[in-house]
Amino acid sequence: MNAHTHILGGLAAAGLVLSVGFVHPLTVIVASGFGGLVPDWDHPGSTVGRWVPWPAISRSRGPAIPPEVGRAGWPHPIWHRHQAHSLVGLVIADGLFTGIGYGLFRLLAPMGRAVGGIGHYPWPWILFGLMMGGLSHLVLDGFNESRQWWFWPFTQRGFRWPVHGSVRRTDSWAFI
């Protein structure tokens, strides 16, 4: 699926959870929209993946099938829709993004205080929004043809919804 579909999915997830009320609704909305993109960090051509400084790899799957892409890993490569599209991978990636955000906040906070603006870093709400967006990403990718490893590292069995289709057909629903 493309970035627009995943951002819309993250915003829809934020809308569902915000209906019960939260302290930082704008933070949850923005983090959930971005969180819809986070699981695709393993694809070097994705919106988030282009910014990840980790070596990209690919392997051929045959003459009529596009190559499989991912990131170099140890001891095994991280292929797209495998480890990063799991619940454990989602928790790890969202924790890293929240930590990177906190580091940037600490770096820039003195400048914000000088102009009277920045108070505290709402990391629980950011992490919550990233998780909601990431879960919406996994749910939406379940409609694709290729399976994803939701329960890695416990199993490498792929999952997809009973009703699934090509990425082009699935993405067209977001722009009706």
MARSE-995366 format. One line per field, with one value per residue: residue number from 1; residue in one letter; y, z, x of N, C-alpha, C in turn. Coordinates in steps of 0.05 Angstrom, whole numbers, padded with zeros to 5 digits. Atoms other than C-alpha are relative to their C-alpha. Layout:
# residues N
num = NUM  ...
residuo = a  ...
n_v = Y  ...
n_w = Z  ...
n_u = X  ...
ca_v = Y  ...
ca_w = Z  ...
ca_u = X  ...
c_v = Y  ...
c_w = Z  ...
c_u = X  ...
# end
This chain:
# residues 176
num = 1  2  3  4  5  6  7  8  9  10  11  12  13  14  15  16  17  18  19  20  21  22  23  24  25  26  27  28  29  30  31  32  33  34  35  36  37  38  39  40  41  42  43  44  45  46  47  48  49  50  51  52  53  54  55  56  57  58  59  60  61  62  63  64  65  66  67  68  69  70  71  72  73  74  75  76  77  78  79  80  81  82  83  84  85  86  87  88  89  90  91  92  93  94  95  96  97  98  99  100  101  102  103  104  105  106  107  108  109  110  111  112  113  114  115  116  117  118  119  120  121  122  123  124  125  126  127  128  129  130  131  132  133  134  135  136  137  138  139  140  141  142  143  144  145  146  147  148  149  150  151  152  153  154  155  156  157  158  159  160  161  162  163  164  165  166  167  168  169  170  171  172  173  174  175  176
residuo = m  n  a  h  t  h  i  l  g  g  l  a  a  a  g  l  v  l  s  v  g  f  v  h  p  l  t  v  i  v  a  s  g  f  g  g  l  v  p  d  w  d  h  p  g  s  t  v  g  r  w  v  p  w  p  a  i  s  r  s  r  g  p  a  i  p  p  e  v  g  r  a  g  w  p  h  p  i  w  h  r  h  q  a  h  s  l  v  g  l  v  i  a  d  g  l  f  t  g  i  g  y  g  l  f  r  l  l  a  p  m  g  r  a  v  g  g  i  g  h  y  p  w  p  w  i  l  f  g  l  m  m  g  g  l  s  h  l  v  l  d  g  f  n  e  s  r  q  w  w  f  w  p  f  t  q  r  g  f  r  w  p  v  h  g  s  v  r  r  t  d  s  w  a  f  i
n_v = -00024  -00024  -00015  -00013  00019  00006  -00024  -00001  00022  -00009  -00021  00013  00013  -00022  -00009  00020  00000  -00027  -00003  00003  -00023  00002  -00025  -00013  00011  -00008  00017  00027  -00001  -00002  00024  00023  -00003  00008  00029  00016  00003  00011  00027  00002  -00008  00021  -00002  -00024  -00019  -00011  -00028  00001  00016  -00016  -00015  00019  00005  00028  00010  00014  00024  00011  00026  00007  00022  00012  -00020  -00014  -00010  -00021  00010  -00004  -00020  -00001  -00012  00020  00006  00020  00016  00003  -00026  -00008  -00004  -00017  00014  00022  -00007  -00027  00000  00017  -00016  -00005  -00019  -00026  -00010  -00008  -00024  -00023  -00008  -00014  -00026  -00017  -00007  -00020  -00025  -00011  -00011  -00025  -00018  -00009  -00016  -00025  -00012  -00026  -00021  -00005  -00014  -00027  -00016  00004  00018  00029  00009  00028  00019  00019  00025  00021  -00005  00004  00029  00010  -00007  00017  00028  00000  -00002  00025  00021  -00004  00009  00029  00008  -00006  00018  00026  00001  00004  00027  00012  00004  -00013  00016  -00015  00011  00005  00022  00025  00016  -00013  00006  -00025  -00005  -00020  00003  00018  -00016  -00015  -00006  -00013  -00025  -00021  00001  -00007  -00028  -00016  -00005  -00024  -00025  00000
n_w = 00000  00001  -00025  -00006  -00012  -00027  -00017  -00005  -00020  -00027  -00009  -00008  -00026  -00021  -00004  -00016  -00028  -00012  -00006  -00029  -00013  -00008  -00009  00022  00024  00024  -00001  00008  00029  00016  -00004  00013  00029  00005  -00007  00023  00018  -00013  00006  00026  -00001  00012  00029  00006  00016  -00013  -00010  -00023  00007  00013  -00019  -00018  00010  -00004  00027  00013  00016  00016  00012  00022  -00005  00025  00022  00002  -00027  -00010  -00021  -00029  -00010  -00029  -00012  -00010  -00029  -00011  00019  00024  00010  -00008  00025  -00002  -00010  -00017  -00028  -00007  00001  -00021  -00024  -00014  00016  -00003  -00026  00001  00018  -00013  -00023  00011  00010  -00023  -00012  00017  -00004  -00027  00003  00015  -00018  -00019  00014  00009  -00021  -00009  00019  -00003  -00026  00003  00012  -00016  00012  -00004  -00027  -00005  00022  -00008  00012  00000  00020  00025  00003  00005  00027  00018  -00001  00014  00029  00008  00001  00023  00023  00001  00008  00028  00016  00001  00024  00023  00008  -00015  -00028  -00019  -00024  -00023  -00026  -00002  00005  -00009  00024  00025  00016  00011  -00004  00016  -00004  00021  00024  00006  00028  00008  -00013  00015  -00004  -00028  -00003  00013  -00019  -00017  00015  00012
n_u = 00017  -00017  -00001  00025  00019  -00008  00005  00029  00005  -00009  00019  00025  -00004  -00001  00028  00014  -00008  00005  00029  00003  -00012  -00028  -00011  -00015  00012  -00016  -00024  00008  00007  -00025  -00016  00014  -00004  -00028  -00002  00009  -00023  -00023  -00007  -00013  -00028  -00017  00000  -00017  00013  00024  -00003  -00018  -00023  -00020  -00015  -00013  -00028  -00006  -00003  00022  -00007  00022  -00006  00018  00019  00008  00002  00026  00008  -00019  -00019  00006  -00018  -00001  -00024  -00019  00004  -00018  -00014  00016  00011  00027  00014  00025  00024  -00006  -00005  00009  00029  00009  00007  -00025  -00015  00014  -00007  -00028  -00003  00013  -00016  -00023  00009  00007  -00025  -00013  00014  -00008  -00027  00002  00013  -00020  -00019  00012  00016  -00011  00007  00029  00004  -00010  00021  00023  00019  00001  00002  -00009  00002  00022  -00008  00020  00020  -00013  -00002  00027  00008  -00016  00010  00026  -00006  -00014  00020  00017  -00016  00001  00027  00003  -00017  00012  00016  -00018  -00004  -00022  00005  -00018  -00005  00011  -00007  -00028  -00018  00012  00005  -00004  00023  00011  00029  00015  00029  00012  00005  -00024  -00003  -00025  -00005  00012  00029  00005  -00005  00021  00022  -00005  00004  00027
ca_v = 00000  00071  00123  00160  00098  00083  00156  00154  00087  00117  00178  00133  00093  00158  00179  00114  00117  00192  00182  00161  00224  00236  00290  00304  00292  00331  00292  00226  00246  00267  00208  00159  00188  00180  00112  00087  00095  00066  -00009  00005  00026  -00040  -00021  00025  00058  00075  00145  00128  00077  00130  00164  00100  00096  00020  -00019  -00042  -00110  -00146  -00216  -00243  -00285  -00303  -00270  -00251  -00230  -00165  -00175  -00181  -00121  -00108  -00089  -00125  -00159  -00205  -00265  -00260  -00204  -00165  -00174  -00127  -00150  -00199  -00179  -00105  -00122  -00161  -00139  -00147  -00109  -00054  -00046  -00042  00008  00052  00052  00073  00129  00154  00153  00190  00242  00250  00259  00313  00345  00348  00377  00431  00445  00499  00539  00532  00554  00615  00639  00615  00556  00484  00450  00374  00315  00275  00209  00163  00196  00195  00121  00107  00144  00108  00041  00058  00079  00018  -00029  00003  -00009  -00083  -00088  -00053  -00094  -00156  -00140  -00147  -00210  -00221  -00248  -00215  -00245  -00215  -00262  -00264  -00286  -00339  -00363  -00346  -00365  -00309  -00277  -00241  -00230  -00280  -00223  -00195  -00168  -00133  -00070  -00027  -00050  -00042  00028  00052  00045  00101  00151  00137
ca_w = 00000  -00009  00044  00036  00052  00114  00139  00130  00168  00225  00228  00229  00286  00324  00312  00341  00404  00414  00417  00490  00506  00517  00548  00485  00426  00375  00397  00389  00320  00292  00323  00296  00226  00228  00262  00201  00163  00214  00198  00127  00152  00125  00053  00024  -00023  00028  00057  00123  00094  00052  00115  00150  00145  00143  00083  00035  00001  -00051  -00080  -00143  -00138  -00211  -00279  -00272  -00198  -00170  -00126  -00051  -00015  00057  00102  00119  00186  00232  00228  00175  00129  00149  00089  00076  00111  00155  00221  00218  00204  00269  00337  00369  00311  00319  00393  00380  00322  00359  00421  00379  00344  00411  00439  00378  00386  00460  00442  00391  00443  00494  00442  00420  00486  00510  00447  00458  00531  00510  00469  00522  00486  00500  00564  00569  00521  00523  00507  00531  00484  00427  00438  00442  00377  00342  00366  00341  00273  00269  00286  00232  00183  00200  00192  00125  00099  00116  00054  00008  -00030  00007  00077  00138  00200  00254  00309  00295  00331  00357  00287  00216  00191  00146  00156  00111  00114  00077  00030  -00002  -00068  -00106  -00076  -00133  -00123  -00047  -00051  -00098  -00041  -00002  -00058  -00076
ca_u = 00000  00023  00038  -00028  -00068  -00027  -00031  -00107  -00108  -00068  -00114  -00175  -00145  -00131  -00204  -00229  -00187  -00197  -00272  -00261  -00221  -00147  -00103  -00061  -00108  -00065  -00003  -00040  -00067  00001  00037  -00016  -00011  00065  00058  00020  00086  00134  00128  00153  00222  00248  00231  00286  00237  00183  00171  00205  00253  00288  00312  00337  00414  00416  00441  00386  00387  00346  00340  00309  00246  00241  00233  00159  00159  00189  00250  00243  00273  00293  00351  00415  00408  00446  00444  00388  00363  00301  00255  00196  00132  00169  00202  00184  00111  00104  00077  00146  00179  00126  00141  00216  00210  00160  00203  00263  00224  00198  00269  00297  00242  00260  00333  00315  00269  00325  00371  00322  00286  00336  00322  00247  00251  00290  00230  00181  00150  00170  00148  00153  00158  00092  00127  00070  00021  00071  00085  00010  -00003  00054  00027  -00044  -00017  00028  -00029  -00072  -00014  -00013  -00088  -00087  -00028  -00068  -00109  -00048  -00030  00036  00033  00064  00094  00049  00073  00148  00194  00145  00127  00145  00077  00050  -00018  -00067  -00142  -00187  -00207  -00144  -00121  -00066  -00036  -00062  -00134  -00130  -00100  -00155  -00205  -00171  -00183  -00256
c_v = 00025  00016  00014  -00018  -00006  00025  00002  -00022  00008  00022  -00012  -00014  00020  00009  -00019  00001  00027  00004  -00004  00022  -00005  00028  00015  -00010  00007  -00017  -00028  -00001  00001  -00025  -00024  00002  -00009  -00030  -00018  -00005  -00016  -00029  -00004  00010  -00020  00001  00025  00021  00013  00029  00001  -00014  00016  00015  -00019  -00006  -00028  -00012  -00016  -00023  -00008  -00028  -00006  -00022  -00013  00022  00016  00013  00021  -00011  00006  00020  00000  00014  -00022  -00003  -00020  -00018  -00003  00027  00005  00006  00015  -00018  -00025  00010  00027  00002  -00020  00018  00006  00021  00028  00013  00011  00026  00024  00010  00016  00028  00018  00009  00021  00027  00013  00012  00027  00022  00012  00018  00028  00015  00026  00023  00008  00015  00029  00019  -00004  -00020  -00029  -00007  -00027  -00017  -00021  -00028  -00022  00003  -00004  -00030  -00012  00006  -00016  -00028  -00002  00001  -00025  -00023  00003  -00008  -00030  -00009  00005  -00018  -00029  -00004  -00004  -00030  -00014  -00001  00014  -00016  00015  -00010  -00008  00012  -00027  -00019  00017  -00005  00027  00002  00020  -00006  -00018  00015  00017  00004  00013  00028  00023  00001  00009  00030  00017  00005  00025  00026  00001  00025
c_w = 00000  00026  00007  00013  00029  00019  00006  00020  00028  00011  00008  00026  00023  00005  00017  00029  00013  00007  00030  00016  00009  00008  -00023  -00027  -00025  -00002  -00010  -00030  -00017  00002  -00014  -00030  -00008  00006  -00022  -00020  00011  -00008  -00027  00001  -00013  -00030  -00008  -00017  00013  00011  00024  -00006  -00014  00019  00019  -00010  00006  -00028  -00011  -00016  -00016  -00010  -00021  00009  -00025  -00021  00000  00026  00008  00021  00028  00010  00031  00009  00008  00030  00009  00018  -00027  -00010  00012  -00025  00005  00006  00016  00028  00007  00000  00021  00025  00016  -00015  00003  00026  00000  -00017  00013  00024  -00010  -00010  00023  00013  -00017  00003  00027  -00002  -00015  00018  00020  -00012  -00006  00022  00011  -00018  00003  00026  -00002  -00012  00015  -00010  00010  00029  00005  -00025  00007  -00012  00002  -00022  -00028  -00006  -00005  -00028  -00021  -00001  -00015  -00030  -00011  -00002  -00024  -00026  -00003  -00010  -00029  -00018  -00001  -00025  -00025  -00006  00017  00030  00017  00025  00025  00027  00002  00026  00009  -00023  -00024  -00019  -00009  00004  -00020  00004  -00022  -00026  -00005  -00030  -00006  00014  -00015  00005  00028  00004  -00013  00018  00016  -00015  -00015  00006
c_u = 00018  -00003  -00027  -00020  00007  -00003  -00030  -00008  00008  -00018  -00027  00003  00000  -00029  -00016  00008  -00005  -00029  -00005  00013  00028  00010  00013  -00012  00016  00025  -00007  -00006  00025  00017  -00013  00003  00028  00004  -00010  00022  00023  00006  00014  00029  00018  00001  00016  -00014  -00024  00006  00019  00026  00022  00018  00016  00028  00009  00002  -00024  00011  -00024  00009  -00021  -00019  -00010  -00004  -00026  -00009  00020  00018  -00010  00021  -00001  00026  00019  -00003  00020  -00016  -00015  -00009  -00028  -00015  -00026  -00024  00007  00003  -00011  -00030  -00011  -00006  00025  00017  -00012  00007  00028  00003  -00013  00015  00025  -00008  -00007  00026  00015  -00014  00007  00028  00000  -00013  00020  00021  -00011  -00015  00013  -00006  -00029  -00006  00009  -00021  -00026  -00021  -00001  -00001  00011  -00005  -00021  00005  -00021  -00021  00011  00002  -00027  -00009  00015  -00010  -00027  00004  00013  -00019  -00019  00015  -00001  -00027  -00004  00017  -00010  -00018  00017  00003  00022  -00007  00020  00002  -00009  00012  00030  00010  -00012  -00006  00006  -00023  -00012  -00030  -00010  -00029  -00011  -00007  00025  00003  00027  00001  -00015  -00030  -00007  00004  -00022  -00023  00004  -00006  -00026  -00014
# end
